[in-house]
Amino acid sequence: HRDLKSRNILVKSNRQCCIADLGLAVMHSQGSDYLDIGNNPRVGTKRYMAPEVLSEQIRTDCFESYKKTDIWAYGLVLWEITRR
């Protein structure tokens, strides 16, 4: 996703959550292990960026790296929820 944040999580009337704004998402092809990330790996909302993204040390050739940064951002969303 690369821009996971509380504003991009929509809650339906049945309380089911959906992720919105997939414009910065990484496209990954499992068959060829191809990644389409665009020119700038450091995108998104700074407050939700993982340390490796902020320091520009993310492995841009590895899909797992992007999954981990989304998990970091999700953790911050959960932290926000508990602080309300």
N, CA, C and O atoms as CSV, one atom per row, in Angstrom:
chain,resi,resn,atom,element,x,y,z
A,1,HIS,N,N,0.832,-1.184,0.000
A,1,HIS,CA,C,0.000,0.000,0.000
A,1,HIS,C,C,0.879,1.251,0.000
A,1,HIS,O,O,0.679,2.150,-0.817
A,2,ARG,N,N,1.822,1.309,0.887
A,2,ARG,CA,C,2.810,2.381,1.033
A,2,ARG,C,C,2.268,3.691,1.586
A,2,ARG,O,O,3.033,4.645,1.723
A,3,ASP,N,N,0.999,3.778,1.904
A,3,ASP,CA,C,0.459,4.975,2.552
A,3,ASP,C,C,-0.678,4.587,3.493
A,3,ASP,O,O,-1.720,5.241,3.537
A,4,LEU,N,N,-0.457,3.521,4.235
A,4,LEU,CA,C,-1.468,3.056,5.178
A,4,LEU,C,C,-1.505,4.008,6.369
A,4,LEU,O,O,-0.482,4.269,7.002
A,5,LYS,N,N,-2.682,4.515,6.661
A,5,LYS,CA,C,-2.887,5.431,7.785
A,5,LYS,C,C,-4.358,5.391,8.157
A,5,LYS,O,O,-5.174,4.826,7.428
A,6,SER,N,N,-4.695,5.984,9.280
A,6,SER,CA,C,-6.074,5.908,9.764
A,6,SER,C,C,-7.065,6.519,8.781
A,6,SER,O,O,-8.195,6.040,8.683
A,7,ARG,N,N,-6.683,7.544,8.064
A,7,ARG,CA,C,-7.589,8.161,7.083
A,7,ARG,C,C,-7.855,7.258,5.882
A,7,ARG,O,O,-8.838,7.460,5.168
A,8,ASN,N,N,-7.011,6.283,5.652
A,8,ASN,CA,C,-7.189,5.375,4.521
A,8,ASN,C,C,-7.865,4.065,4.917
A,8,ASN,O,O,-7.914,3.126,4.123
A,9,ILE,N,N,-8.378,4.002,6.122
A,9,ILE,CA,C,-9.134,2.829,6.557
A,9,ILE,C,C,-10.584,3.267,6.735
A,9,ILE,O,O,-10.907,4.060,7.619
A,10,LEU,N,N,-11.439,2.738,5.886
A,10,LEU,CA,C,-12.852,3.100,5.896
A,10,LEU,C,C,-13.643,2.030,6.639
A,10,LEU,O,O,-13.363,0.838,6.511
A,11,VAL,N,N,-14.622,2.460,7.409
A,11,VAL,CA,C,-15.454,1.528,8.173
A,11,VAL,C,C,-16.864,1.553,7.586
A,11,VAL,O,O,-17.507,2.600,7.524
A,12,LYS,N,N,-17.328,0.381,7.158
A,12,LYS,CA,C,-18.680,0.256,6.599
A,12,LYS,C,C,-19.715,0.262,7.717
A,12,LYS,O,O,-19.368,0.176,8.894
A,13,SER,N,N,-20.976,0.363,7.344
A,13,SER,CA,C,-22.059,0.387,8.334
A,13,SER,C,C,-22.130,-0.908,9.145
A,13,SER,O,O,-22.624,-0.907,10.272
A,14,ASN,N,N,-21.636,-2.018,8.573
A,14,ASN,CA,C,-21.626,-3.290,9.307
A,14,ASN,C,C,-20.329,-3.476,10.104
A,14,ASN,O,O,-20.048,-4.567,10.601
A,15,ARG,N,N,-19.548,-2.403,10.218
A,15,ARG,CA,C,-18.283,-2.341,10.964
A,15,ARG,C,C,-17.143,-3.116,10.315
A,15,ARG,O,O,-16.129,-3.392,10.957
A,16,GLN,N,N,-17.305,-3.457,9.072
A,16,GLN,CA,C,-16.224,-4.095,8.316
A,16,GLN,C,C,-15.305,-2.989,7.793
A,16,GLN,O,O,-15.778,-1.965,7.299
A,17,CYS,N,N,-14.001,-3.197,7.903
A,17,CYS,CA,C,-13.032,-2.195,7.460
A,17,CYS,C,C,-12.533,-2.493,6.048
A,17,CYS,O,O,-12.399,-3.648,5.644
A,18,CYS,N,N,-12.265,-1.422,5.318
A,18,CYS,CA,C,-11.724,-1.520,3.960
A,18,CYS,C,C,-10.564,-0.546,3.836
A,18,CYS,O,O,-10.596,0.543,4.408
A,19,ILE,N,N,-9.549,-0.936,3.093
A,19,ILE,CA,C,-8.403,-0.060,2.847
A,19,ILE,C,C,-8.663,0.722,1.570
A,19,ILE,O,O,-9.036,0.151,0.546
A,20,ALA,N,N,-8.461,2.038,1.640
A,20,ALA,CA,C,-8.698,2.919,0.499
A,20,ALA,C,C,-7.383,3.531,0.024
A,20,ALA,O,O,-6.341,3.359,0.657
A,21,ASP,N,N,-7.443,4.233,-1.079
A,21,ASP,CA,C,-6.332,4.992,-1.650
A,21,ASP,C,C,-5.140,4.091,-1.983
A,21,ASP,O,O,-4.105,4.138,-1.318
A,22,LEU,N,N,-5.301,3.293,-2.997
A,22,LEU,CA,C,-4.249,2.364,-3.418
A,22,LEU,C,C,-3.334,2.962,-4.487
A,22,LEU,O,O,-2.627,2.226,-5.176
A,23,GLY,N,N,-3.341,4.272,-4.629
A,23,GLY,CA,C,-2.563,4.931,-5.678
A,23,GLY,C,C,-1.062,4.744,-5.576
A,23,GLY,O,O,-0.372,4.814,-6.593
A,24,LEU,N,N,-0.531,4.510,-4.385
A,24,LEU,CA,C,0.916,4.338,-4.207
A,24,LEU,C,C,1.314,2.877,-4.019
A,24,LEU,O,O,2.480,2.574,-3.766
A,25,ALA,N,N,0.359,1.990,-4.141
A,25,ALA,CA,C,0.617,0.572,-3.870
A,25,ALA,C,C,1.685,-0.003,-4.797
A,25,ALA,O,O,1.824,0.411,-5.947
A,26,VAL,N,N,2.431,-0.963,-4.269
A,26,VAL,CA,C,3.444,-1.686,-5.042
A,26,VAL,C,C,2.747,-2.795,-5.811
A,26,VAL,O,O,1.948,-3.543,-5.248
A,27,MET,N,N,3.050,-2.901,-7.090
A,27,MET,CA,C,2.513,-4.004,-7.891
A,27,MET,C,C,3.571,-5.098,-7.921
A,27,MET,O,O,4.727,-4.843,-8.260
A,28,HIS,N,N,3.172,-6.322,-7.565
A,28,HIS,CA,C,4.111,-7.438,-7.473
A,28,HIS,C,C,3.584,-8.617,-8.272
A,28,HIS,O,O,2.428,-9.014,-8.122
A,29,SER,N,N,4.430,-9.170,-9.115
A,29,SER,CA,C,4.085,-10.362,-9.880
A,29,SER,C,C,4.806,-11.549,-9.262
A,29,SER,O,O,6.034,-11.618,-9.298
A,30,GLN,N,N,4.049,-12.486,-8.694
A,30,GLN,CA,C,4.664,-13.633,-8.031
A,30,GLN,C,C,5.412,-14.524,-9.001
A,30,GLN,O,O,6.460,-15.074,-8.663
A,31,GLY,N,N,4.884,-14.671,-10.198
A,31,GLY,CA,C,5.513,-15.557,-11.176
A,31,GLY,C,C,6.919,-15.128,-11.554
A,31,GLY,O,O,7.831,-15.952,-11.619
A,32,SER,N,N,7.090,-13.840,-11.802
A,32,SER,CA,C,8.402,-13.347,-12.235
A,32,SER,C,C,9.132,-12.598,-11.130
A,32,SER,O,O,10.273,-12.176,-11.322
A,33,ASP,N,N,8.487,-12.424,-9.963
A,33,ASP,CA,C,9.024,-11.663,-8.841
A,33,ASP,C,C,9.313,-10.215,-9.237
A,33,ASP,O,O,10.225,-9.589,-8.697
A,34,TYR,N,N,8.534,-9.688,-10.181
A,34,TYR,CA,C,8.695,-8.316,-10.666
A,34,TYR,C,C,7.989,-7.342,-9.729
A,34,TYR,O,O,6.872,-7.602,-9.284
A,35,LEU,N,N,8.645,-6.216,-9.431
A,35,LEU,CA,C,8.062,-5.159,-8.606
A,35,LEU,C,C,7.924,-3.888,-9.427
A,35,LEU,O,O,8.857,-3.492,-10.126
A,36,ASP,N,N,6.774,-3.252,-9.347
A,36,ASP,CA,C,6.566,-1.952,-9.978
A,36,ASP,C,C,6.314,-0.952,-8.862
A,36,ASP,O,O,5.211,-0.886,-8.319
A,37,ILE,N,N,7.341,-0.166,-8.518
A,37,ILE,CA,C,7.223,0.759,-7.395
A,37,ILE,C,C,7.325,2.214,-7.796
A,37,ILE,O,O,7.198,3.090,-6.940
A,38,GLY,N,N,7.548,2.500,-9.053
A,38,GLY,CA,C,7.737,3.885,-9.457
A,38,GLY,C,C,9.152,4.337,-9.163
A,38,GLY,O,O,10.010,3.528,-8.812
A,39,ASN,N,N,9.394,5.618,-9.306
A,39,ASN,CA,C,10.757,6.151,-9.168
A,39,ASN,C,C,11.174,6.443,-7.740
A,39,ASN,O,O,12.365,6.414,-7.431
A,40,ASN,N,N,10.221,6.724,-6.862
A,40,ASN,CA,C,10.557,7.163,-5.517
A,40,ASN,C,C,10.063,6.157,-4.478
A,40,ASN,O,O,8.856,6.035,-4.273
A,41,PRO,N,N,10.973,5.436,-3.818
A,41,PRO,CA,C,10.535,4.482,-2.799
A,41,PRO,C,C,10.073,5.160,-1.511
A,41,PRO,O,O,9.423,4.528,-0.678
A,42,ARG,N,N,10.406,6.441,-1.340
A,42,ARG,CA,C,10.059,7.161,-0.111
A,42,ARG,C,C,8.815,8.021,-0.351
A,42,ARG,O,O,8.905,9.234,-0.539
A,43,VAL,N,N,7.671,7.370,-0.341
A,43,VAL,CA,C,6.403,8.064,-0.547
A,43,VAL,C,C,5.460,7.727,0.595
A,43,VAL,O,O,5.693,6.786,1.354
A,44,GLY,N,N,4.407,8.498,0.706
A,44,GLY,CA,C,3.427,8.255,1.745
A,44,GLY,C,C,3.401,9.389,2.745
A,44,GLY,O,O,3.919,10.476,2.489
A,45,THR,N,N,2.799,9.129,3.875
A,45,THR,CA,C,2.675,10.122,4.934
A,45,THR,C,C,3.802,9.908,5.932
A,45,THR,O,O,3.932,8.833,6.516
A,46,LYS,N,N,4.607,10.932,6.119
A,46,LYS,CA,C,5.831,10.809,6.919
A,46,LYS,C,C,5.574,10.237,8.317
A,46,LYS,O,O,6.361,9.431,8.813
A,47,ARG,N,N,4.497,10.645,8.937
A,47,ARG,CA,C,4.189,10.187,10.302
A,47,ARG,C,C,4.061,8.666,10.394
A,47,ARG,O,O,4.336,8.086,11.444
A,48,TYR,N,N,3.653,8.025,9.318
A,48,TYR,CA,C,3.408,6.583,9.319
A,48,TYR,C,C,4.537,5.782,8.667
A,48,TYR,O,O,4.434,4.562,8.539
A,49,MET,N,N,5.597,6.449,8.259
A,49,MET,CA,C,6.692,5.755,7.570
A,49,MET,C,C,7.552,4.969,8.554
A,49,MET,O,O,7.855,5.437,9.652
A,50,ALA,N,N,7.933,3.781,8.144
A,50,ALA,CA,C,8.838,2.951,8.939
A,50,ALA,C,C,10.237,3.579,8.932
A,50,ALA,O,O,10.578,4.308,8.001
A,51,PRO,N,N,11.040,3.306,9.949
A,51,PRO,CA,C,12.378,3.890,10.024
A,51,PRO,C,C,13.236,3.632,8.786
A,51,PRO,O,O,13.989,4.508,8.359
A,52,GLU,N,N,13.126,2.432,8.208
A,52,GLU,CA,C,13.952,2.129,7.039
A,52,GLU,C,C,13.534,2.928,5.805
A,52,GLU,O,O,14.341,3.141,4.900
A,53,VAL,N,N,12.289,3.364,5.767
A,53,VAL,CA,C,11.841,4.217,4.660
A,53,VAL,C,C,12.367,5.630,4.873
A,53,VAL,O,O,12.876,6.254,3.941
A,54,LEU,N,N,12.246,6.133,6.092
A,54,LEU,CA,C,12.728,7.483,6.400
A,54,LEU,C,C,14.224,7.628,6.168
A,54,LEU,O,O,14.688,8.664,5.693
A,55,SER,N,N,14.970,6.593,6.502
A,55,SER,CA,C,16.429,6.651,6.335
A,55,SER,C,C,16.869,6.221,4.939
A,55,SER,O,O,18.062,6.172,4.640
A,56,GLU,N,N,15.883,5.907,4.083
A,56,GLU,CA,C,16.138,5.484,2.702
A,56,GLU,C,C,17.007,4.230,2.630
A,56,GLU,O,O,17.826,4.083,1.723
A,57,GLN,N,N,16.819,3.324,3.600
A,57,GLN,CA,C,17.564,2.077,3.613
A,57,GLN,C,C,16.675,0.870,3.344
A,57,GLN,O,O,17.067,-0.265,3.615
A,58,ILE,N,N,15.488,1.111,2.815
A,58,ILE,CA,C,14.579,0.020,2.483
A,58,ILE,C,C,15.109,-0.722,1.259
A,58,ILE,O,O,15.634,-0.115,0.325
A,59,ARG,N,N,14.962,-2.027,1.282
A,59,ARG,CA,C,15.369,-2.838,0.117
A,59,ARG,C,C,14.285,-2.719,-0.942
A,59,ARG,O,O,13.247,-3.375,-0.850
A,60,THR,N,N,14.520,-1.891,-1.935
A,60,THR,CA,C,13.505,-1.614,-2.950
A,60,THR,C,C,13.313,-2.768,-3.919
A,60,THR,O,O,12.372,-2.757,-4.712
A,61,ASP,N,N,14.189,-3.764,-3.868
A,61,ASP,CA,C,14.074,-4.916,-4.769
A,61,ASP,C,C,13.353,-6.096,-4.117
A,61,ASP,O,O,13.245,-7.166,-4.716
A,62,CYS,N,N,12.862,-5.903,-2.896
A,62,CYS,CA,C,12.288,-7.005,-2.120
A,62,CYS,C,C,10.855,-6.667,-1.688
A,62,CYS,O,O,10.636,-5.719,-0.934
A,63,PHE,N,N,9.894,-7.444,-2.169
A,63,PHE,CA,C,8.488,-7.208,-1.841
A,63,PHE,C,C,8.232,-7.322,-0.340
A,63,PHE,O,O,7.397,-6.597,0.200
A,64,GLU,N,N,8.939,-8.219,0.334
A,64,GLU,CA,C,8.779,-8.392,1.784
A,64,GLU,C,C,9.050,-7.089,2.531
A,64,GLU,O,O,8.411,-6.814,3.546
A,65,SER,N,N,9.988,-6.290,2.041
A,65,SER,CA,C,10.301,-5.010,2.684
A,65,SER,C,C,9.082,-4.105,2.723
A,65,SER,O,O,8.826,-3.444,3.729
A,66,TYR,N,N,8.332,-4.075,1.635
A,66,TYR,CA,C,7.145,-3.228,1.570
A,66,TYR,C,C,6.033,-3.759,2.466
A,66,TYR,O,O,5.284,-2.978,3.053
A,67,LYS,N,N,5.922,-5.059,2.575
A,67,LYS,CA,C,4.929,-5.640,3.478
A,67,LYS,C,C,5.251,-5.261,4.923
A,67,LYS,O,O,4.350,-4.947,5.701
A,68,LYS,N,N,6.525,-5.290,5.274
A,68,LYS,CA,C,6.936,-4.947,6.633
A,68,LYS,C,C,6.659,-3.483,6.954
A,68,LYS,O,O,6.272,-3.158,8.077
A,69,THR,N,N,6.852,-2.600,5.982
A,69,THR,CA,C,6.584,-1.182,6.240
A,69,THR,C,C,5.084,-0.934,6.418
A,69,THR,O,O,4.689,-0.053,7.181
A,70,ASP,N,N,4.254,-1.703,5.722
A,70,ASP,CA,C,2.806,-1.586,5.922
A,70,ASP,C,C,2.409,-2.102,7.301
A,70,ASP,O,O,1.495,-1.561,7.922
A,71,ILE,N,N,3.078,-3.132,7.782
A,71,ILE,CA,C,2.807,-3.645,9.130
A,71,ILE,C,C,3.183,-2.595,10.171
A,71,ILE,O,O,2.474,-2.424,11.163
A,72,TRP,N,N,4.290,-1.892,9.954
A,72,TRP,CA,C,4.704,-0.796,10.839
A,72,TRP,C,C,3.598,0.261,10.894
A,72,TRP,O,O,3.190,0.689,11.973
A,73,ALA,N,N,3.121,0.674,9.722
A,73,ALA,CA,C,2.082,1.702,9.653
A,73,ALA,C,C,0.791,1.220,10.323
A,73,ALA,O,O,0.123,1.991,11.012
A,74,TYR,N,N,0.445,-0.041,10.123
A,74,TYR,CA,C,-0.756,-0.606,10.750
A,74,TYR,C,C,-0.616,-0.581,12.275
A,74,TYR,O,O,-1.582,-0.304,12.986
A,75,GLY,N,N,0.569,-0.868,12.765
A,75,GLY,CA,C,0.822,-0.788,14.202
A,75,GLY,C,C,0.584,0.615,14.735
A,75,GLY,O,O,0.049,0.781,15.831
A,76,LEU,N,N,0.976,1.623,13.971
A,76,LEU,CA,C,0.728,3.005,14.385
A,76,LEU,C,C,-0.766,3.327,14.379
A,76,LEU,O,O,-1.249,4.058,15.244
A,77,VAL,N,N,-1.490,2.785,13.413
A,77,VAL,CA,C,-2.947,2.970,13.384
A,77,VAL,C,C,-3.569,2.354,14.641
A,77,VAL,O,O,-4.427,2.970,15.273
A,78,LEU,N,N,-3.144,1.147,15.001
A,78,LEU,CA,C,-3.664,0.505,16.215
A,78,LEU,C,C,-3.311,1.316,17.456
A,78,LEU,O,O,-4.124,1.433,18.373
A,79,TRP,N,N,-2.106,1.875,17.490
A,79,TRP,CA,C,-1.693,2.721,18.611
A,79,TRP,C,C,-2.611,3.941,18.705
A,79,TRP,O,O,-3.031,4.321,19.798
A,80,GLU,N,N,-2.922,4.556,17.554
A,80,GLU,CA,C,-3.834,5.706,17.546
A,80,GLU,C,C,-5.200,5.331,18.122
A,80,GLU,O,O,-5.791,6.087,18.893
A,81,ILE,N,N,-5.689,4.160,17.738
A,81,ILE,CA,C,-7.003,3.718,18.216
A,81,ILE,C,C,-6.998,3.571,19.737
A,81,ILE,O,O,-7.956,3.970,20.398
A,82,THR,N,N,-5.940,3.007,20.290
A,82,THR,CA,C,-5.887,2.799,21.741
A,82,THR,C,C,-5.705,4.111,22.502
A,82,THR,O,O,-6.032,4.187,23.686
A,83,ARG,N,N,-5.194,5.127,21.844
A,83,ARG,CA,C,-4.972,6.417,22.491
A,83,ARG,C,C,-6.222,7.296,22.502
A,83,ARG,O,O,-6.243,8.329,23.172
A,84,ARG,N,N,-7.260,6.899,21.770
A,84,ARG,CA,C,-8.481,7.735,21.692
A,84,ARG,C,C,-9.347,7.566,22.900
A,84,ARG,O,O,-10.403,8.191,22.995
